[in-house]
Amino acid sequence: MRRKKEAALVGTWKLSEVLVDPGNGKGTFQKANQEKVITFFADGTLKTNVSYCNMAKDTTIGKAGSYSIADSKLRITCDTSESNIDFKLNDGELIIDFPTQCIESCKEKYIKVK
């Protein structure tokens, strides 16, 4: 089963929606206005066109890393630390969760483009 999940994740994903939550837990996904793209490779690495590091001074930092299907984590190396981001793959949609970067719920939904 693990190989099936890995094969489903490998490829290029484009941001389609973001979860907008006013802080009361009743947030809904809304159409994204950003051009975020993530590409997952079969060797367990990933590349993206935006940084996943908070307040990185160098905009090239945080645009590459690794992922693990076993623990559903994206690992992005930042200036002085590593960002560990949870993800879920459900019915052809990739949902990335940023629990440490937001006070309220913070999620992004991606669709596979190739």
MODELLER restraints for C-alpha pairs under 7 A, 6 or more apart:
rsr = mdl.restraints
at = mdl.atoms
rsr.add(forms.Gaussian(group=physical.xy_distance, feature=features.Distance(at['CA:6:A'], at['CA:69:A']), mean=6.58, stdev=0.5))
rsr.add(forms.Gaussian(group=physical.xy_distance, feature=features.Distance(at['CA:9:A'], at['CA:40:A']), mean=6.64, stdev=0.5))
rsr.add(forms.Gaussian(group=physical.xy_distance, feature=features.Distance(at['CA:10:A'], at['CA:40:A']), mean=4.75, stdev=0.5))
rsr.add(forms.Gaussian(group=physical.xy_distance, feature=features.Distance(at['CA:10:A'], at['CA:41:A']), mean=5.36, stdev=0.5))
rsr.add(forms.Gaussian(group=physical.xy_distance, feature=features.Distance(at['CA:10:A'], at['CA:42:A']), mean=5.88, stdev=0.5))
rsr.add(forms.Gaussian(group=physical.xy_distance, feature=features.Distance(at['CA:11:A'], at['CA:39:A']), mean=5.46, stdev=0.5))
rsr.add(forms.Gaussian(group=physical.xy_distance, feature=features.Distance(at['CA:11:A'], at['CA:40:A']), mean=5.24, stdev=0.5))
rsr.add(forms.Gaussian(group=physical.xy_distance, feature=features.Distance(at['CA:11:A'], at['CA:41:A']), mean=6.53, stdev=0.5))
rsr.add(forms.Gaussian(group=physical.xy_distance, feature=features.Distance(at['CA:11:A'], at['CA:114:A']), mean=5.64, stdev=0.5))
rsr.add(forms.Gaussian(group=physical.xy_distance, feature=features.Distance(at['CA:12:A'], at['CA:37:A']), mean=6.93, stdev=0.5))
rsr.add(forms.Gaussian(group=physical.xy_distance, feature=features.Distance(at['CA:12:A'], at['CA:38:A']), mean=5.72, stdev=0.5))
rsr.add(forms.Gaussian(group=physical.xy_distance, feature=features.Distance(at['CA:12:A'], at['CA:39:A']), mean=4.19, stdev=0.5))
rsr.add(forms.Gaussian(group=physical.xy_distance, feature=features.Distance(at['CA:12:A'], at['CA:40:A']), mean=6.40, stdev=0.5))
rsr.add(forms.Gaussian(group=physical.xy_distance, feature=features.Distance(at['CA:12:A'], at['CA:112:A']), mean=5.84, stdev=0.5))
rsr.add(forms.Gaussian(group=physical.xy_distance, feature=features.Distance(at['CA:12:A'], at['CA:113:A']), mean=5.71, stdev=0.5))
rsr.add(forms.Gaussian(group=physical.xy_distance, feature=features.Distance(at['CA:12:A'], at['CA:114:A']), mean=5.21, stdev=0.5))
rsr.add(forms.Gaussian(group=physical.xy_distance, feature=features.Distance(at['CA:13:A'], at['CA:37:A']), mean=5.59, stdev=0.5))
rsr.add(forms.Gaussian(group=physical.xy_distance, feature=features.Distance(at['CA:13:A'], at['CA:38:A']), mean=5.22, stdev=0.5))
rsr.add(forms.Gaussian(group=physical.xy_distance, feature=features.Distance(at['CA:13:A'], at['CA:39:A']), mean=6.17, stdev=0.5))
rsr.add(forms.Gaussian(group=physical.xy_distance, feature=features.Distance(at['CA:13:A'], at['CA:110:A']), mean=5.73, stdev=0.5))
rsr.add(forms.Gaussian(group=physical.xy_distance, feature=features.Distance(at['CA:13:A'], at['CA:111:A']), mean=5.36, stdev=0.5))
rsr.add(forms.Gaussian(group=physical.xy_distance, feature=features.Distance(at['CA:13:A'], at['CA:112:A']), mean=4.28, stdev=0.5))
rsr.add(forms.Gaussian(group=physical.xy_distance, feature=features.Distance(at['CA:13:A'], at['CA:113:A']), mean=5.55, stdev=0.5))
rsr.add(forms.Gaussian(group=physical.xy_distance, feature=features.Distance(at['CA:14:A'], at['CA:36:A']), mean=5.92, stdev=0.5))
rsr.add(forms.Gaussian(group=physical.xy_distance, feature=features.Distance(at['CA:14:A'], at['CA:37:A']), mean=4.52, stdev=0.5))
rsr.add(forms.Gaussian(group=physical.xy_distance, feature=features.Distance(at['CA:14:A'], at['CA:38:A']), mean=6.58, stdev=0.5))
rsr.add(forms.Gaussian(group=physical.xy_distance, feature=features.Distance(at['CA:14:A'], at['CA:110:A']), mean=5.16, stdev=0.5))
rsr.add(forms.Gaussian(group=physical.xy_distance, feature=features.Distance(at['CA:14:A'], at['CA:111:A']), mean=5.48, stdev=0.5))
rsr.add(forms.Gaussian(group=physical.xy_distance, feature=features.Distance(at['CA:14:A'], at['CA:112:A']), mean=6.36, stdev=0.5))
rsr.add(forms.Gaussian(group=physical.xy_distance, feature=features.Distance(at['CA:14:A'], at['CA:113:A']), mean=6.52, stdev=0.5))
rsr.add(forms.Gaussian(group=physical.xy_distance, feature=features.Distance(at['CA:15:A'], at['CA:32:A']), mean=6.71, stdev=0.5))
rsr.add(forms.Gaussian(group=physical.xy_distance, feature=features.Distance(at['CA:15:A'], at['CA:35:A']), mean=6.65, stdev=0.5))
rsr.add(forms.Gaussian(group=physical.xy_distance, feature=features.Distance(at['CA:15:A'], at['CA:36:A']), mean=5.32, stdev=0.5))
rsr.add(forms.Gaussian(group=physical.xy_distance, feature=features.Distance(at['CA:15:A'], at['CA:37:A']), mean=6.27, stdev=0.5))
rsr.add(forms.Gaussian(group=physical.xy_distance, feature=features.Distance(at['CA:15:A'], at['CA:108:A']), mean=6.88, stdev=0.5))
rsr.add(forms.Gaussian(group=physical.xy_distance, feature=features.Distance(at['CA:15:A'], at['CA:109:A']), mean=5.92, stdev=0.5))
rsr.add(forms.Gaussian(group=physical.xy_distance, feature=features.Distance(at['CA:15:A'], at['CA:110:A']), mean=4.27, stdev=0.5))
rsr.add(forms.Gaussian(group=physical.xy_distance, feature=features.Distance(at['CA:15:A'], at['CA:111:A']), mean=6.53, stdev=0.5))
rsr.add(forms.Gaussian(group=physical.xy_distance, feature=features.Distance(at['CA:16:A'], at['CA:31:A']), mean=6.09, stdev=0.5))
rsr.add(forms.Gaussian(group=physical.xy_distance, feature=features.Distance(at['CA:16:A'], at['CA:32:A']), mean=5.38, stdev=0.5))
rsr.add(forms.Gaussian(group=physical.xy_distance, feature=features.Distance(at['CA:16:A'], at['CA:109:A']), mean=5.81, stdev=0.5))
rsr.add(forms.Gaussian(group=physical.xy_distance, feature=features.Distance(at['CA:16:A'], at['CA:110:A']), mean=5.25, stdev=0.5))
rsr.add(forms.Gaussian(group=physical.xy_distance, feature=features.Distance(at['CA:16:A'], at['CA:111:A']), mean=6.39, stdev=0.5))
rsr.add(forms.Gaussian(group=physical.xy_distance, feature=features.Distance(at['CA:17:A'], at['CA:29:A']), mean=5.77, stdev=0.5))
rsr.add(forms.Gaussian(group=physical.xy_distance, feature=features.Distance(at['CA:17:A'], at['CA:30:A']), mean=5.23, stdev=0.5))
rsr.add(forms.Gaussian(group=physical.xy_distance, feature=features.Distance(at['CA:17:A'], at['CA:31:A']), mean=4.43, stdev=0.5))
rsr.add(forms.Gaussian(group=physical.xy_distance, feature=features.Distance(at['CA:17:A'], at['CA:32:A']), mean=4.48, stdev=0.5))
rsr.add(forms.Gaussian(group=physical.xy_distance, feature=features.Distance(at['CA:17:A'], at['CA:108:A']), mean=5.99, stdev=0.5))
rsr.add(forms.Gaussian(group=physical.xy_distance, feature=features.Distance(at['CA:17:A'], at['CA:109:A']), mean=5.06, stdev=0.5))
rsr.add(forms.Gaussian(group=physical.xy_distance, feature=features.Distance(at['CA:17:A'], at['CA:110:A']), mean=6.95, stdev=0.5))
rsr.add(forms.Gaussian(group=physical.xy_distance, feature=features.Distance(at['CA:18:A'], at['CA:29:A']), mean=5.24, stdev=0.5))
rsr.add(forms.Gaussian(group=physical.xy_distance, feature=features.Distance(at['CA:18:A'], at['CA:30:A']), mean=5.48, stdev=0.5))
rsr.add(forms.Gaussian(group=physical.xy_distance, feature=features.Distance(at['CA:18:A'], at['CA:31:A']), mean=6.52, stdev=0.5))
rsr.add(forms.Gaussian(group=physical.xy_distance, feature=features.Distance(at['CA:18:A'], at['CA:32:A']), mean=5.68, stdev=0.5))
rsr.add(forms.Gaussian(group=physical.xy_distance, feature=features.Distance(at['CA:18:A'], at['CA:107:A']), mean=5.84, stdev=0.5))
rsr.add(forms.Gaussian(group=physical.xy_distance, feature=features.Distance(at['CA:18:A'], at['CA:108:A']), mean=4.48, stdev=0.5))
rsr.add(forms.Gaussian(group=physical.xy_distance, feature=features.Distance(at['CA:18:A'], at['CA:109:A']), mean=6.05, stdev=0.5))
rsr.add(forms.Gaussian(group=physical.xy_distance, feature=features.Distance(at['CA:19:A'], at['CA:27:A']), mean=6.29, stdev=0.5))
rsr.add(forms.Gaussian(group=physical.xy_distance, feature=features.Distance(at['CA:19:A'], at['CA:28:A']), mean=5.40, stdev=0.5))
rsr.add(forms.Gaussian(group=physical.xy_distance, feature=features.Distance(at['CA:19:A'], at['CA:29:A']), mean=4.14, stdev=0.5))
rsr.add(forms.Gaussian(group=physical.xy_distance, feature=features.Distance(at['CA:19:A'], at['CA:30:A']), mean=6.17, stdev=0.5))
rsr.add(forms.Gaussian(group=physical.xy_distance, feature=features.Distance(at['CA:19:A'], at['CA:106:A']), mean=6.01, stdev=0.5))
rsr.add(forms.Gaussian(group=physical.xy_distance, feature=features.Distance(at['CA:19:A'], at['CA:107:A']), mean=5.15, stdev=0.5))
rsr.add(forms.Gaussian(group=physical.xy_distance, feature=features.Distance(at['CA:19:A'], at['CA:108:A']), mean=6.26, stdev=0.5))
rsr.add(forms.Gaussian(group=physical.xy_distance, feature=features.Distance(at['CA:20:A'], at['CA:27:A']), mean=5.14, stdev=0.5))
rsr.add(forms.Gaussian(group=physical.xy_distance, feature=features.Distance(at['CA:20:A'], at['CA:28:A']), mean=5.60, stdev=0.5))
rsr.add(forms.Gaussian(group=physical.xy_distance, feature=features.Distance(at['CA:20:A'], at['CA:29:A']), mean=6.01, stdev=0.5))
rsr.add(forms.Gaussian(group=physical.xy_distance, feature=features.Distance(at['CA:20:A'], at['CA:30:A']), mean=6.61, stdev=0.5))
rsr.add(forms.Gaussian(group=physical.xy_distance, feature=features.Distance(at['CA:21:A'], at['CA:27:A']), mean=3.72, stdev=0.5))
rsr.add(forms.Gaussian(group=physical.xy_distance, feature=features.Distance(at['CA:21:A'], at['CA:28:A']), mean=6.60, stdev=0.5))
rsr.add(forms.Gaussian(group=physical.xy_distance, feature=features.Distance(at['CA:21:A'], at['CA:104:A']), mean=6.36, stdev=0.5))
rsr.add(forms.Gaussian(group=physical.xy_distance, feature=features.Distance(at['CA:21:A'], at['CA:105:A']), mean=6.21, stdev=0.5))
rsr.add(forms.Gaussian(group=physical.xy_distance, feature=features.Distance(at['CA:23:A'], at['CA:104:A']), mean=5.06, stdev=0.5))
rsr.add(forms.Gaussian(group=physical.xy_distance, feature=features.Distance(at['CA:36:A'], at['CA:49:A']), mean=6.22, stdev=0.5))
rsr.add(forms.Gaussian(group=physical.xy_distance, feature=features.Distance(at['CA:36:A'], at['CA:50:A']), mean=6.43, stdev=0.5))
rsr.add(forms.Gaussian(group=physical.xy_distance, feature=features.Distance(at['CA:37:A'], at['CA:48:A']), mean=5.60, stdev=0.5))
rsr.add(forms.Gaussian(group=physical.xy_distance, feature=features.Distance(at['CA:37:A'], at['CA:49:A']), mean=5.85, stdev=0.5))
rsr.add(forms.Gaussian(group=physical.xy_distance, feature=features.Distance(at['CA:38:A'], at['CA:46:A']), mean=6.96, stdev=0.5))
rsr.add(forms.Gaussian(group=physical.xy_distance, feature=features.Distance(at['CA:38:A'], at['CA:47:A']), mean=5.80, stdev=0.5))
rsr.add(forms.Gaussian(group=physical.xy_distance, feature=features.Distance(at['CA:38:A'], at['CA:48:A']), mean=4.36, stdev=0.5))
rsr.add(forms.Gaussian(group=physical.xy_distance, feature=features.Distance(at['CA:38:A'], at['CA:49:A']), mean=6.96, stdev=0.5))
rsr.add(forms.Gaussian(group=physical.xy_distance, feature=features.Distance(at['CA:39:A'], at['CA:46:A']), mean=5.52, stdev=0.5))
rsr.add(forms.Gaussian(group=physical.xy_distance, feature=features.Distance(at['CA:39:A'], at['CA:47:A']), mean=5.33, stdev=0.5))
rsr.add(forms.Gaussian(group=physical.xy_distance, feature=features.Distance(at['CA:39:A'], at['CA:48:A']), mean=6.25, stdev=0.5))
rsr.add(forms.Gaussian(group=physical.xy_distance, feature=features.Distance(at['CA:40:A'], at['CA:46:A']), mean=4.50, stdev=0.5))
rsr.add(forms.Gaussian(group=physical.xy_distance, feature=features.Distance(at['CA:40:A'], at['CA:47:A']), mean=6.79, stdev=0.5))
rsr.add(forms.Gaussian(group=physical.xy_distance, feature=features.Distance(at['CA:44:A'], at['CA:66:A']), mean=5.54, stdev=0.5))
rsr.add(forms.Gaussian(group=physical.xy_distance, feature=features.Distance(at['CA:44:A'], at['CA:67:A']), mean=5.51, stdev=0.5))
rsr.add(forms.Gaussian(group=physical.xy_distance, feature=features.Distance(at['CA:44:A'], at['CA:68:A']), mean=6.81, stdev=0.5))
rsr.add(forms.Gaussian(group=physical.xy_distance, feature=features.Distance(at['CA:45:A'], at['CA:65:A']), mean=5.71, stdev=0.5))
rsr.add(forms.Gaussian(group=physical.xy_distance, feature=features.Distance(at['CA:45:A'], at['CA:66:A']), mean=4.09, stdev=0.5))
rsr.add(forms.Gaussian(group=physical.xy_distance, feature=features.Distance(at['CA:45:A'], at['CA:67:A']), mean=6.08, stdev=0.5))
rsr.add(forms.Gaussian(group=physical.xy_distance, feature=features.Distance(at['CA:46:A'], at['CA:64:A']), mean=5.59, stdev=0.5))
rsr.add(forms.Gaussian(group=physical.xy_distance, feature=features.Distance(at['CA:46:A'], at['CA:65:A']), mean=5.38, stdev=0.5))
rsr.add(forms.Gaussian(group=physical.xy_distance, feature=features.Distance(at['CA:46:A'], at['CA:66:A']), mean=5.48, stdev=0.5))
rsr.add(forms.Gaussian(group=physical.xy_distance, feature=features.Distance(at['CA:46:A'], at['CA:67:A']), mean=6.95, stdev=0.5))
rsr.add(forms.Gaussian(group=physical.xy_distance, feature=features.Distance(at['CA:47:A'], at['CA:63:A']), mean=5.72, stdev=0.5))
rsr.add(forms.Gaussian(group=physical.xy_distance, feature=features.Distance(at['CA:47:A'], at['CA:64:A']), mean=4.39, stdev=0.5))
rsr.add(forms.Gaussian(group=physical.xy_distance, feature=features.Distance(at['CA:47:A'], at['CA:65:A']), mean=6.66, stdev=0.5))
rsr.add(forms.Gaussian(group=physical.xy_distance, feature=features.Distance(at['CA:48:A'], at['CA:63:A']), mean=5.03, stdev=0.5))
rsr.add(forms.Gaussian(group=physical.xy_distance, feature=features.Distance(at['CA:48:A'], at['CA:64:A']), mean=6.24, stdev=0.5))
rsr.add(forms.Gaussian(group=physical.xy_distance, feature=features.Distance(at['CA:49:A'], at['CA:63:A']), mean=6.24, stdev=0.5))
rsr.add(forms.Gaussian(group=physical.xy_distance, feature=features.Distance(at['CA:50:A'], at['CA:63:A']), mean=5.80, stdev=0.5))
rsr.add(forms.Gaussian(group=physical.xy_distance, feature=features.Distance(at['CA:51:A'], at['CA:59:A']), mean=6.46, stdev=0.5))
rsr.add(forms.Gaussian(group=physical.xy_distance, feature=features.Distance(at['CA:51:A'], at['CA:60:A']), mean=6.96, stdev=0.5))
rsr.add(forms.Gaussian(group=physical.xy_distance, feature=features.Distance(at['CA:51:A'], at['CA:61:A']), mean=6.30, stdev=0.5))
rsr.add(forms.Gaussian(group=physical.xy_distance, feature=features.Distance(at['CA:51:A'], at['CA:62:A']), mean=4.41, stdev=0.5))
rsr.add(forms.Gaussian(group=physical.xy_distance, feature=features.Distance(at['CA:51:A'], at['CA:63:A']), mean=4.83, stdev=0.5))
rsr.add(forms.Gaussian(group=physical.xy_distance, feature=features.Distance(at['CA:52:A'], at['CA:62:A']), mean=5.02, stdev=0.5))
rsr.add(forms.Gaussian(group=physical.xy_distance, feature=features.Distance(at['CA:52:A'], at['CA:63:A']), mean=6.60, stdev=0.5))
rsr.add(forms.Gaussian(group=physical.xy_distance, feature=features.Distance(at['CA:52:A'], at['CA:76:A']), mean=6.85, stdev=0.5))
rsr.add(forms.Gaussian(group=physical.xy_distance, feature=features.Distance(at['CA:53:A'], at['CA:62:A']), mean=5.25, stdev=0.5))
rsr.add(forms.Gaussian(group=physical.xy_distance, feature=features.Distance(at['CA:53:A'], at['CA:78:A']), mean=5.55, stdev=0.5))
rsr.add(forms.Gaussian(group=physical.xy_distance, feature=features.Distance(at['CA:53:A'], at['CA:83:A']), mean=6.72, stdev=0.5))
rsr.add(forms.Gaussian(group=physical.xy_distance, feature=features.Distance(at['CA:56:A'], at['CA:79:A']), mean=6.49, stdev=0.5))
rsr.add(forms.Gaussian(group=physical.xy_distance, feature=features.Distance(at['CA:61:A'], at['CA:78:A']), mean=5.90, stdev=0.5))
rsr.add(forms.Gaussian(group=physical.xy_distance, feature=features.Distance(at['CA:61:A'], at['CA:79:A']), mean=6.86, stdev=0.5))
rsr.add(forms.Gaussian(group=physical.xy_distance, feature=features.Distance(at['CA:62:A'], at['CA:76:A']), mean=5.63, stdev=0.5))
rsr.add(forms.Gaussian(group=physical.xy_distance, feature=features.Distance(at['CA:62:A'], at['CA:77:A']), mean=5.73, stdev=0.5))
rsr.add(forms.Gaussian(group=physical.xy_distance, feature=features.Distance(at['CA:62:A'], at['CA:78:A']), mean=5.30, stdev=0.5))
rsr.add(forms.Gaussian(group=physical.xy_distance, feature=features.Distance(at['CA:64:A'], at['CA:76:A']), mean=6.18, stdev=0.5))
rsr.add(forms.Gaussian(group=physical.xy_distance, feature=features.Distance(at['CA:65:A'], at['CA:75:A']), mean=5.54, stdev=0.5))
rsr.add(forms.Gaussian(group=physical.xy_distance, feature=features.Distance(at['CA:65:A'], at['CA:76:A']), mean=4.48, stdev=0.5))
rsr.add(forms.Gaussian(group=physical.xy_distance, feature=features.Distance(at['CA:65:A'], at['CA:77:A']), mean=6.23, stdev=0.5))
rsr.add(forms.Gaussian(group=physical.xy_distance, feature=features.Distance(at['CA:66:A'], at['CA:74:A']), mean=6.00, stdev=0.5))
rsr.add(forms.Gaussian(group=physical.xy_distance, feature=features.Distance(at['CA:66:A'], at['CA:75:A']), mean=5.22, stdev=0.5))
rsr.add(forms.Gaussian(group=physical.xy_distance, feature=features.Distance(at['CA:66:A'], at['CA:76:A']), mean=6.66, stdev=0.5))
rsr.add(forms.Gaussian(group=physical.xy_distance, feature=features.Distance(at['CA:67:A'], at['CA:73:A']), mean=5.68, stdev=0.5))
rsr.add(forms.Gaussian(group=physical.xy_distance, feature=features.Distance(at['CA:67:A'], at['CA:74:A']), mean=4.40, stdev=0.5))
rsr.add(forms.Gaussian(group=physical.xy_distance, feature=features.Distance(at['CA:67:A'], at['CA:75:A']), mean=5.85, stdev=0.5))
rsr.add(forms.Gaussian(group=physical.xy_distance, feature=features.Distance(at['CA:68:A'], at['CA:74:A']), mean=6.61, stdev=0.5))
rsr.add(forms.Gaussian(group=physical.xy_distance, feature=features.Distance(at['CA:72:A'], at['CA:86:A']), mean=5.80, stdev=0.5))
rsr.add(forms.Gaussian(group=physical.xy_distance, feature=features.Distance(at['CA:72:A'], at['CA:87:A']), mean=5.53, stdev=0.5))
rsr.add(forms.Gaussian(group=physical.xy_distance, feature=features.Distance(at['CA:72:A'], at['CA:88:A']), mean=6.75, stdev=0.5))
rsr.add(forms.Gaussian(group=physical.xy_distance, feature=features.Distance(at['CA:73:A'], at['CA:84:A']), mean=6.09, stdev=0.5))
rsr.add(forms.Gaussian(group=physical.xy_distance, feature=features.Distance(at['CA:73:A'], at['CA:85:A']), mean=5.36, stdev=0.5))
rsr.add(forms.Gaussian(group=physical.xy_distance, feature=features.Distance(at['CA:73:A'], at['CA:86:A']), mean=4.72, stdev=0.5))
rsr.add(forms.Gaussian(group=physical.xy_distance, feature=features.Distance(at['CA:73:A'], at['CA:87:A']), mean=6.06, stdev=0.5))
rsr.add(forms.Gaussian(group=physical.xy_distance, feature=features.Distance(at['CA:74:A'], at['CA:84:A']), mean=5.60, stdev=0.5))
rsr.add(forms.Gaussian(group=physical.xy_distance, feature=features.Distance(at['CA:74:A'], at['CA:85:A']), mean=4.99, stdev=0.5))
rsr.add(forms.Gaussian(group=physical.xy_distance, feature=features.Distance(at['CA:74:A'], at['CA:86:A']), mean=6.42, stdev=0.5))
rsr.add(forms.Gaussian(group=physical.xy_distance, feature=features.Distance(at['CA:75:A'], at['CA:82:A']), mean=6.49, stdev=0.5))
rsr.add(forms.Gaussian(group=physical.xy_distance, feature=features.Distance(at['CA:75:A'], at['CA:83:A']), mean=5.64, stdev=0.5))
rsr.add(forms.Gaussian(group=physical.xy_distance, feature=features.Distance(at['CA:75:A'], at['CA:84:A']), mean=4.77, stdev=0.5))
rsr.add(forms.Gaussian(group=physical.xy_distance, feature=features.Distance(at['CA:75:A'], at['CA:85:A']), mean=6.57, stdev=0.5))
rsr.add(forms.Gaussian(group=physical.xy_distance, feature=features.Distance(at['CA:76:A'], at['CA:82:A']), mean=5.60, stdev=0.5))
rsr.add(forms.Gaussian(group=physical.xy_distance, feature=features.Distance(at['CA:76:A'], at['CA:83:A']), mean=5.02, stdev=0.5))
rsr.add(forms.Gaussian(group=physical.xy_distance, feature=features.Distance(at['CA:76:A'], at['CA:84:A']), mean=6.62, stdev=0.5))
rsr.add(forms.Gaussian(group=physical.xy_distance, feature=features.Distance(at['CA:77:A'], at['CA:83:A']), mean=6.26, stdev=0.5))
rsr.add(forms.Gaussian(group=physical.xy_distance, feature=features.Distance(at['CA:85:A'], at['CA:97:A']), mean=6.34, stdev=0.5))
rsr.add(forms.Gaussian(group=physical.xy_distance, feature=features.Distance(at['CA:85:A'], at['CA:98:A']), mean=6.05, stdev=0.5))
rsr.add(forms.Gaussian(group=physical.xy_distance, feature=features.Distance(at['CA:86:A'], at['CA:96:A']), mean=6.02, stdev=0.5))
rsr.add(forms.Gaussian(group=physical.xy_distance, feature=features.Distance(at['CA:86:A'], at['CA:97:A']), mean=5.34, stdev=0.5))
rsr.add(forms.Gaussian(group=physical.xy_distance, feature=features.Distance(at['CA:87:A'], at['CA:95:A']), mean=5.55, stdev=0.5))
rsr.add(forms.Gaussian(group=physical.xy_distance, feature=features.Distance(at['CA:87:A'], at['CA:96:A']), mean=4.39, stdev=0.5))
rsr.add(forms.Gaussian(group=physical.xy_distance, feature=features.Distance(at['CA:87:A'], at['CA:97:A']), mean=5.96, stdev=0.5))
rsr.add(forms.Gaussian(group=physical.xy_distance, feature=features.Distance(at['CA:88:A'], at['CA:94:A']), mean=5.84, stdev=0.5))
rsr.add(forms.Gaussian(group=physical.xy_distance, feature=features.Distance(at['CA:88:A'], at['CA:95:A']), mean=5.21, stdev=0.5))
rsr.add(forms.Gaussian(group=physical.xy_distance, feature=features.Distance(at['CA:88:A'], at['CA:96:A']), mean=6.60, stdev=0.5))
rsr.add(forms.Gaussian(group=physical.xy_distance, feature=features.Distance(at['CA:89:A'], at['CA:95:A']), mean=6.39, stdev=0.5))
rsr.add(forms.Gaussian(group=physical.xy_distance, feature=features.Distance(at['CA:92:A'], at['CA:111:A']), mean=6.89, stdev=0.5))
rsr.add(forms.Gaussian(group=physical.xy_distance, feature=features.Distance(at['CA:93:A'], at['CA:109:A']), mean=6.67, stdev=0.5))
rsr.add(forms.Gaussian(group=physical.xy_distance, feature=features.Distance(at['CA:93:A'], at['CA:110:A']), mean=5.81, stdev=0.5))
rsr.add(forms.Gaussian(group=physical.xy_distance, feature=features.Distance(at['CA:93:A'], at['CA:111:A']), mean=5.30, stdev=0.5))
rsr.add(forms.Gaussian(group=physical.xy_distance, feature=features.Distance(at['CA:94:A'], at['CA:109:A']), mean=5.67, stdev=0.5))
rsr.add(forms.Gaussian(group=physical.xy_distance, feature=features.Distance(at['CA:94:A'], at['CA:110:A']), mean=4.98, stdev=0.5))
rsr.add(forms.Gaussian(group=physical.xy_distance, feature=features.Distance(at['CA:94:A'], at['CA:111:A']), mean=6.47, stdev=0.5))
rsr.add(forms.Gaussian(group=physical.xy_distance, feature=features.Distance(at['CA:95:A'], at['CA:107:A']), mean=6.64, stdev=0.5))
rsr.add(forms.Gaussian(group=physical.xy_distance, feature=features.Distance(at['CA:95:A'], at['CA:108:A']), mean=5.55, stdev=0.5))
rsr.add(forms.Gaussian(group=physical.xy_distance, feature=features.Distance(at['CA:95:A'], at['CA:109:A']), mean=4.52, stdev=0.5))
rsr.add(forms.Gaussian(group=physical.xy_distance, feature=features.Distance(at['CA:95:A'], at['CA:110:A']), mean=6.29, stdev=0.5))
rsr.add(forms.Gaussian(group=physical.xy_distance, feature=features.Distance(at['CA:96:A'], at['CA:107:A']), mean=5.51, stdev=0.5))
rsr.add(forms.Gaussian(group=physical.xy_distance, feature=features.Distance(at['CA:96:A'], at['CA:108:A']), mean=5.16, stdev=0.5))
rsr.add(forms.Gaussian(group=physical.xy_distance, feature=features.Distance(at['CA:96:A'], at['CA:109:A']), mean=6.53, stdev=0.5))
rsr.add(forms.Gaussian(group=physical.xy_distance, feature=features.Distance(at['CA:97:A'], at['CA:106:A']), mean=6.00, stdev=0.5))
rsr.add(forms.Gaussian(group=physical.xy_distance, feature=features.Distance(at['CA:97:A'], at['CA:107:A']), mean=4.52, stdev=0.5))
rsr.add(forms.Gaussian(group=physical.xy_distance, feature=features.Distance(at['CA:97:A'], at['CA:108:A']), mean=6.65, stdev=0.5))
rsr.add(forms.Gaussian(group=physical.xy_distance, feature=features.Distance(at['CA:98:A'], at['CA:106:A']), mean=5.40, stdev=0.5))
rsr.add(forms.Gaussian(group=physical.xy_distance, feature=features.Distance(at['CA:98:A'], at['CA:107:A']), mean=6.16, stdev=0.5))
rsr.add(forms.Gaussian(group=physical.xy_distance, feature=features.Distance(at['CA:99:A'], at['CA:105:A']), mean=6.88, stdev=0.5))
rsr.add(forms.Gaussian(group=physical.xy_distance, feature=features.Distance(at['CA:99:A'], at['CA:106:A']), mean=6.58, stdev=0.5))
